């Protein structure tokens, strides 16, 4: 069975420029490999011959709300798994032979990880610690020699010699992301969480300690194969914009050719328990917040695929399923659900050569509510800096990677009824193909008109206007009318407008005949329409 969608960026036309991007299509094809564990929120690395080494993560689905039932030790992944996707084989071995600190950390969830050469570096992670007799965020950096440990697992040999670890409280982070630029590692965002999860807050029993990282931690790892040392450690603190966890961070090539990362959305905003919609660009010496762009269709960690189109200098980042505060209905309206449910949406964010960004909903979805906590594992050919180089791909259909695992949910919103049976950890593997020879099909671009679906009539008008629009959330809206010279000639605030379809009447009788621009905004997104007064 195949699920096929095409990605075609034609001409994005606005008042400033027209952008183009090379057309291509992508296919996802589910496969089943016997003995593959159902797993989500894990760490992974690849051996030199393409086998996957899987560590950490959880065997259950979405965590339950009750502290006594959330993040149970029995659902920790306490094994190391080696998966050969070419020959359809899986080998597993218990981690219990390792020292207690390594064993405990490597069965935690939401670790940060990055592979340099054939060594996988893992920091932090959250889970139950038998030695602490509590749930903690682990203060460790662990190095895994991938080729050697995979061979040991396959042959049933001892694995203890292929792990190295140091204790360093700076690495006590979970739900963040790791990157690597110019011999320097980057640990971005996430949080420290000690104690049992409790949705009622830290001061309700059992209590917990939660501290958001709010930092970009830069450091070098000196690794001689026996011992680990940290050098050149620096950190940048941004409590407003780096106060995010469980998000997607993807490598990027920026329009000026500079390598870096973009931190996409994530949770939670400092002042309200809602996801971020903005993004943060991270380069070697700087980070910059993009408040001119909003990402609506993917808020939580999921499989993601960065694709660079050198011919048009366009950076595409694709997000497969997961969880989202917004979905699009059949009419193109953005529908908001602040419970941030599971979704089937496959979307992409494009950064064009002029630096502008746009979100696009692709015309097919994941086959089920699956993707949160999954990973895209690339076939290393055609990738540079962990980014797929579109120009190097042959014209014909080409395998570029796999999507493995994640939470599979039986319904969009299960959190408040979750007793552990409504979701599970998936063992599905999707092959991901790209085809540059296929033609594209329609995509839905997220713009101001998608947010409000604004309709104005009669137009032309003698003065009275009827406005019909969709409001994605209950909030104040602002109406403004500008003359052809850009002068504000009318302004009105619409207070506490209900979510959903709305209608408003305004009168522009006092305005002279001519052409005007009407703007509707909610302080984040805006849409405009031209009006002729006669």
N, C-alpha and C positions, 0 to 999 in steps of 0.2 A: 504494500500500500504506500502511495506517495502523496505528500502534500507539497504542492508547488505554488510558489508565488513569484511574481516578476517585479523587479525594481527598475523603474524607468524614470529618471529625472529629465524632463524636457526643458522648457523655458520657464523659469520663475520670473514673472514680469512684475515690476513695481515701478514707482516713479523715478527710481534711481538707475537701475541696471537690469540686464538680463543675464542669468546664469545658466550654464549648461553642465551636464555631467554625462559620462559614458554610460549607456544603457547596459544592464545585465539582469539576469534572472537567477533566482536561488531556489533550489529544491531541498526539502527535508524529507528523509526517508527513514522510518523507524525500523530498527533491527532488534533482535533478541539474542543475547548470548547467555547460555546456560550458566547458572551459579553467579551471575552478576548481582551484587547486593543492591537493594534499594537504599538510597543514600542521598542526603542533601547537606549543604553548608560545609563541605569538606575542602581539603587541600589536595592538590595534585601536582605531579611533575612527570616528565617523560624521559625514558631512557634513550640512549643513542640509536637503538633500533626501533623506536616508536612505541614501545609498551608504556602503559600508564601506571604510575605508582600513586595509589589513593590512600590518604590518611585522614583521620579525624571525621567530623561530621556526625549526623544523627540518623538512626534507623527508624525513627517514628516520623509522624507528619508534623503539622503545626503544633507548637507547644500549647498546653492547656492553660487556663486562667488561674486555676487553684494552685497556690504555692506548693502544696504537698504533692501535686501531680505534674508539675512543670519541670522539664529538663531532668527526667529521671535517669539515674546512673545506668539502669538496665538497658536504656536505649542509646547509650554511647556506642560509637563504633570503636571497638577495642582491638580491631585487626588491621593489618596492612594488606591491601589488595593489589594484585598486579593483573592488569587487563591487556590482552592482546587483541585489538579490534580487527586485525587483518586475518588472523587464524582462529578467531572466535574462541579464545581460551581465557580462563580466569584461575588465578592461584591466590590463596589466602593463607595468612599465618597470624597467630595471636601475637600481640605486643607485650604480653605479660612477662616475657623473659628480660625486658629492658629494665633499667633502674627505675625506681618509683617516680622520680620527677619527670623523666622522659615518657614513661608509660602513661602517667596522668595527663600530661599536656597533650599528647598525641591522640587522646580519645576525646578531646574537647571539640567544641563547635565554633564556627565563625573565626577561625584563625586568620591571620594575614600571612601570605606566602609569596615567594618569588623564586624562580629558578634561574640561577646563573651557571652557565655551562652545564655540567651534569650534577650539580648540587642544588637541592631544594632547601631554602631557608624559610623557617616557620617561626612566627612570633605570636605570643599570647594565646587567645582562645578562652572560652568560658565553659565550665562544667563542674561536676562534683569532684572534689579532691578528698580521697580517703585520708590522706595524711593531715589535712586541715579540718576534716569532718565538716565540710561546708562547701557550697558552690563558690568558686573563685574565678577571677581572671588571672591566668598564669603569667608570672613574670620571667618568662624564659625566651631565649633565642635558641632554636635547635636546627642543626644542619643534618641533612640526609644525603648520603652518597647513593644516587639513584641507580646507577648501573650495577653496583655491587649488591645493594640490598634486593634489587629485583631478581638477580641471579640466585641469591640465597633463598628467597621465598619460593622460586620455581623449583629449586633442587631440595627444598626441605632442610636447608642448613641454618646454622645459628646466625641471627641478624644483628647481634648486639654491637659488633665492631663498626657498624656503618652509620652510627648516630653520634653526634657531639652536641653538647649543650652548655650554655652559660646562663647564670641567674642575673637578671638586670631589670630592675623595676621599671625602667623606661619602656620596656617591651610588654608591660601588662596592659594590653589593649585587645579588645574584641570587636568585631564588626567594622573594622577599618579596612584599608587597602594598602598594598605595598607596590612600589614601582622602583625603577632603576634607571638612572641617567648618569653617564660619564663616570662610571665606577662608584657611584654613590647611590645608596638605597634611600627610598622615601617611604615613611610610614605616615599615612594621612588619615585623619579623622578617627572614628571609632569611639569606644568608651571603655572605662573600667567599671565592672559590675561585680561586686562581692556580696554574696548572700543569695537567698532564694528569690526568684521572680515573684513579684506581687503587684498586680495592676492597681491595687488600692493605694500604692505609694510607699515610700521608704519608711515612714513612721507608723505603719500598720503592721502588726505582727504576722509572720516574721518580717522584720525589717531588712533593709539592704542598703548598700552604699553604691551610688552611681555617680561617676565623674566622667563627663565627656572629654575626649582628648583635646579637641579644638586646636590641633597643632599639625604642622608639617614637620616631622622629625627626619632630619637628614643625617646619614652616618655611613661610614665605610666598614665593611666586614673584612678583617684580615684573617684568612683561613689557610693554614698550611697543611690541612688534611688531618691534623691531630688535635689542634687547639683553635679556639676562636677568640678574636680580640676586636673590640670596637674602637674606632678612631674617628677624628674629625666630626664629632657629634655637634650638631646645631639644631635649633628648633625655631619655628615661627608660630606665633600664637595669633589666632583670629577668632575670638569667641562668638562673633556674629555669623560668620560664613563657613567656618570649619566645624561647627557644632552639629555634625551629621554622622550617622552610622548606617550600616546595612544598605549601602548604596553601591552604585556601579562607578568604577573609575577605569577609564580605558586609555591606552596610549594613543597619542595624536601626532600628526604632522600639521603644524600650523601654517597659515598662508605664506609666511616668510621663510618657510623651510625648517623652522626650529622644531626639534623634538620635545615632547612633553606629555602631559596627561590632562584629561578633563575629568573632574569629579561631577557626576551627574546626580542631581536631586538628592534623595536620601531623607532620613528622618532623624530627629524631629526638630522643628524650629524652636529657638530658645524660649519664645513667649507663648507658644501654642502647640498643642500636640497634633500638628499637621506636617506633612512633608514639605521640604523645600521644593521650589519649582525652578530656581535659578541654578546656574552651574558655576564651577570654579576652574579656571585654567591654571595649570601648574607647569612652570618651566624651571630651568636649572637654578635661576637666581631670583625667581619672582613667583607670585601667584596673583591672579586677577579675577575678580568676581564679575560675572556677566549678568547684569540685571535687566538687560534689554531683550533677553530671550527667556521663555518659559517652556519647560518640558512637562507636558501633562500626562503622557501615556505610559510612563514607567518610573516608579518611585523606589522600588526595593531591588536588592541584589538579584540578578538573574544572569543567564548566559548572554554574552554580548560579543559582537564581532566588529572590529574596526577594519575599514577598507579604505585605502587611499587611492584616489584616481589622479595620477600625476598629469595626465593629459589636460585636465581642466583644473588641476590644483584644488580638488574638492575632497574633503574628509567625511566619509560616511561611518556612522556607528549604529549598528543594528542591535535591537533588544528583543529577546525572545520570551514572551509571556511574563510571568511573575505577578506582581501586585501593583495596583495603580489607583490613584485618587480619582482619575477621570477615565471615562470611556466615551466613544462616539456612538450616537444612535444612528438609525438608518437615514435620518434627515441631515446628518452632519453636525448635529448639536453636541457640544461637550456636556456630558452628564456627570455631575460631581457626586461622589460618595465618600464622605470623610472617614468611613471605616476602612478605607483603602483595601478593597477586596482583591481576591485572586482574579486574574483576567487571562484571556486567550490572546490578547493583542500582540501582534508583531509590528514594531515601529522602528523608525530610524531617525536619527538627527544628522543633518547635513551641515557642515561648515563650508561655505563657498569661498572662492578666492579673495573676495573683498572682506572676509571675516564675518559676514552675516550668517546667522544660523536659522534653520527651519526644521520643525518636526513634521514627520510624514507618517500616516498610518498606512501600512501595507495592506493589500487587498485580500489576504487570507489570514487565518489565525492559527494558533497552536491547536492540535486536535482535541485537547482537553484543557482543563484549568491546571496547567502545569508550567513550571519554569522557575518559581521562586527557589533560590538556593542551588540552582543548576550551574553548570560551567560549560563554556565552549572550549574544546580541546583541539587545537589546530593540527593539521598535517603541515610539517615544518616547511616543505617546499612552498615557494611563493610568498613567504612571510619574511619581513625584515623589521626589526625592533618590535616584534610581536604584532605587526600590522600587515594585513594582506595587501600586497602590491598589485592592484588591479591590472596595471599595464603588463605585468609579467605573466598573466594567466593566459593559457591557450584559448583559442576561440571556442573549442568544443567543450562539452560538459566535463567539469573537473571536480574531483573530490577535494575539498579544502579543510574539512575537519568534522568534528562530532559534537553533539550536545548530550551530556550525560546527567542523569539524576534529577534532583529537585523535588519539591513538594507537589504532590498531585491531590487536588481538593475535589470533593464531591459537589460543592456549591461555592458561589462567589464569597458570601459572608458566612463564615462558620465560627468566628472567634468566640461569640457570646453563647454558643450552644455546644462548643467543642468538648467532647468527652473522650477524644482520642480515636474515635472511629470514623470521623468525617473526612480525614485526610491520611495520606501515607507517604512514605519516601519511595520515589519512583526508581525502578531499575531499567527504565527505557533508555535506549541509546538511539539518537537520530544521526544518520549520516547527513552531512551538509554539502551540497554541490553548488557550483556556480557555473553559469553558462552565459558567455558574452555574445553568442550568436542569436539568442532568442529575442523576440520583440517584447516590448513592455506593455503593461496594462495600466489602467487608471489607478492612481494613488490619491489619498485624501490628505491634503496639506492643511496643517493646523495654523490658521491665521485668525485675525480678529473676527472675521465673519463667521468662522467656525465657533468661536466662543459665544457670540451673541446672536448670530443668524438674523441680523437686523434687516427689517423691511420698512421702508418709508413711503407713504402715499397720502394724498396725490402728489405726484412729482412730474411736471412742474406744479407749483402751488400758488394760490393767491394769498396765502398766509397761514391757514390752518394745516397742521401736519398730524397724521396718525402714525405712531411708531409701534411696530410689533417686534418683539425681540425675545430671546431666550436668556435667562439669567442662570448661570451654572451654580451660584451659591447665594444665600441670603446675605446681602451686603448693600451698602450705599453705592449708587451709580452716579455718574456725572455726565450731563449733557452740555455740550459746548457747540456754538456755531461761530465760524470764522468767515470774514469777508475774503474776497479773492486776493486781497493784499495781506492776508494773515492776521487781521485785527479781530480780536474777540468781540463779538457783537451781541451774544446771548449766552447765558450760563444758568444752569439749574441743577441742583442736587436732588436726586431721587432717593429718599430715605427708606431703608429697610425693605427693599424690594424682594419679594418672595422668590425662591428658587423655582424655575420653570418658565412657562410662557407668560409674557406680560404685555400690556398695552398701555401707552401713554399718549396724551394729546398735548401739543404745544401750539402756541400762536406766534407767528413771525410777521404779523400785520404791520408792525411799525418799521420793518426793514424796507429799504429801497429795493426796486427791482434789480435783479442781477443774479450772479452765481455765488453760492455759498458752500462751505463744507461743514457738515454736521458730524460731530465726534461723540461717541459713547464709550466711556471707559470705567473700569472698576479699580483703578490705581495700579493694576498689573498689566492687563491687556486693554487694547482699544480697537475700535473699528470706526471707519469714516465712510461717509457717503456724500456725493455731490448733490446739491439741491438747486433748482432753478426757481426763483421767485419772479412771478410776472403779474 
